[in-house]
């Protein structure tokens, strides 16, 4: 089992062939999903990412303001960070296209670990 400190700034360790619990949270616990179709888009992005990065996804839970995963990287421990980065970027582009103000934040400039939105006051909820 390979252990690598992928992000030395925060002391996060990833292990290959070992499940990891991942939390991706909306900024200030704000909504990460605005419409039902946003969930579908996120799951499509997750499927695409897991296939291209060779990551096993054992479980996920999409809540309105956060997402939980249990994932296992195969050979490259950096794939977990890359998957989270891709998911955040795609969801951010979707929210921007919906004209929702988006905030992306993480522990450093290269890892967008969470997304948040500020809903337009004119937008109505379903």
C-alpha positions as CSV (number, residue, x, y, z in Angstrom):
1,X,0.0,0.0,0.0
2,X,1.5,3.3,-1.1
3,X,1.2,6.3,1.2
4,X,1.8,9.7,-0.2
5,X,1.3,13.2,1.3
6,X,-0.3,14.8,-1.7
7,X,-1.0,18.1,-0.1
8,X,1.7,18.8,2.4
9,X,0.2,22.2,3.3
10,X,-2.7,20.6,5.2
11,X,-1.2,17.2,6.0
12,X,-3.8,15.3,4.0
13,X,-2.7,11.7,3.2
14,X,-4.2,9.6,0.4
15,X,-3.6,5.9,0.1
16,X,-4.0,3.8,-3.1
17,X,-6.4,0.9,-3.0
18,X,-7.9,2.2,0.2
19,X,-11.4,3.7,0.6
20,X,-11.5,7.4,1.6
21,X,-14.4,9.4,3.1
22,X,-14.7,12.7,1.2
23,X,-16.9,15.7,2.1
24,X,-17.5,18.5,-0.5
25,X,-19.5,21.3,1.1
26,X,-21.3,24.3,-0.1
27,X,-19.8,27.7,0.9
28,X,-21.2,28.6,4.4
29,X,-23.5,25.6,4.1
30,X,-25.3,27.3,1.3
31,X,-27.0,25.2,-1.5
32,X,-24.7,23.3,-3.8
33,X,-27.6,22.3,-6.0
34,X,-30.4,24.7,-7.2
35,X,-32.6,22.5,-9.3
36,X,-33.2,18.7,-9.6
37,X,-31.4,18.6,-12.9
38,X,-28.2,19.9,-11.1
39,X,-28.1,16.6,-9.2
40,X,-28.2,14.6,-12.5
41,X,-25.5,16.7,-14.0
42,X,-23.3,16.2,-10.9
43,X,-23.8,12.4,-11.1
44,X,-23.0,12.4,-14.8
45,X,-19.8,14.3,-14.0
46,X,-19.0,11.9,-11.2
47,X,-19.4,8.9,-13.5
48,X,-17.2,10.5,-16.2
49,X,-14.5,11.4,-13.7
50,X,-14.4,8.0,-12.0
51,X,-14.0,6.3,-15.3
52,X,-11.3,8.5,-16.6
53,X,-9.3,8.6,-13.3
54,X,-9.7,4.9,-12.4
55,X,-11.5,5.6,-9.1
56,X,-13.9,3.3,-7.4
57,X,-17.0,5.1,-6.0
58,X,-18.5,2.9,-3.3
59,X,-21.2,5.3,-2.2
60,X,-22.3,8.9,-2.4
61,X,-24.9,11.1,-0.8
62,X,-26.0,14.3,-2.5
63,X,-27.5,16.8,0.0
64,X,-28.7,20.3,-0.8
65,X,-25.6,21.9,0.8
66,X,-23.0,19.1,0.8
67,X,-21.9,15.9,-0.9
68,X,-20.4,12.8,0.8
69,X,-18.4,10.1,-1.0
70,X,-16.5,7.0,-0.2
71,X,-14.0,6.6,-3.0
72,X,-10.9,4.5,-3.6
73,X,-8.1,5.6,-5.9
74,X,-6.4,2.7,-7.8
75,X,-2.8,3.6,-8.7
76,X,-2.5,7.4,-8.5
77,X,-3.4,9.0,-5.2
78,X,-3.6,12.4,-6.9
79,X,-6.7,11.2,-8.7
80,X,-8.9,11.9,-5.7
81,X,-7.9,15.6,-5.7
82,X,-8.3,15.7,-9.4
83,X,-11.8,14.2,-9.2
84,X,-12.9,16.8,-6.6
85,X,-11.4,19.6,-8.7
86,X,-13.2,18.5,-11.9
87,X,-16.5,18.1,-10.1
88,X,-16.3,21.5,-8.5
89,X,-15.3,23.1,-11.8
90,X,-18.1,21.5,-13.8
91,X,-20.7,22.3,-11.2
92,X,-19.5,25.9,-11.0
93,X,-19.8,26.3,-14.8
94,X,-23.3,24.9,-14.6
95,X,-24.3,27.4,-11.8
96,X,-22.8,30.3,-13.7
97,X,-24.8,29.3,-16.8
98,X,-27.9,29.5,-14.6
99,X,-26.9,33.0,-13.7
100,X,-26.3,32.1,-10.0
101,X,-23.5,33.8,-8.2
102,X,-20.8,31.2,-7.4
103,X,-18.1,31.1,-4.8
104,X,-15.4,28.4,-5.1
105,X,-12.9,28.0,-2.3
106,X,-10.4,25.5,-1.1
107,X,-7.2,25.3,0.9
108,X,-5.1,26.6,-1.9
109,X,-5.4,28.0,-5.4
110,X,-5.1,24.7,-7.2
111,X,-7.7,22.6,-5.3
112,X,-11.3,23.9,-5.4
113,X,-12.6,21.7,-2.7
114,X,-16.0,23.2,-2.3
115,X,-18.5,25.3,-4.1
116,X,-21.2,27.6,-2.8
117,X,-23.8,29.8,-4.4
118,X,-25.7,32.9,-3.6
119,X,-29.1,32.6,-5.1
120,X,-30.6,35.4,-7.2
121,X,-33.3,37.0,-5.0
122,X,-35.6,37.0,-8.1
123,X,-35.3,33.2,-8.5
124,X,-38.2,31.1,-7.2
125,X,-37.8,27.8,-5.6
126,X,-39.8,24.8,-6.9
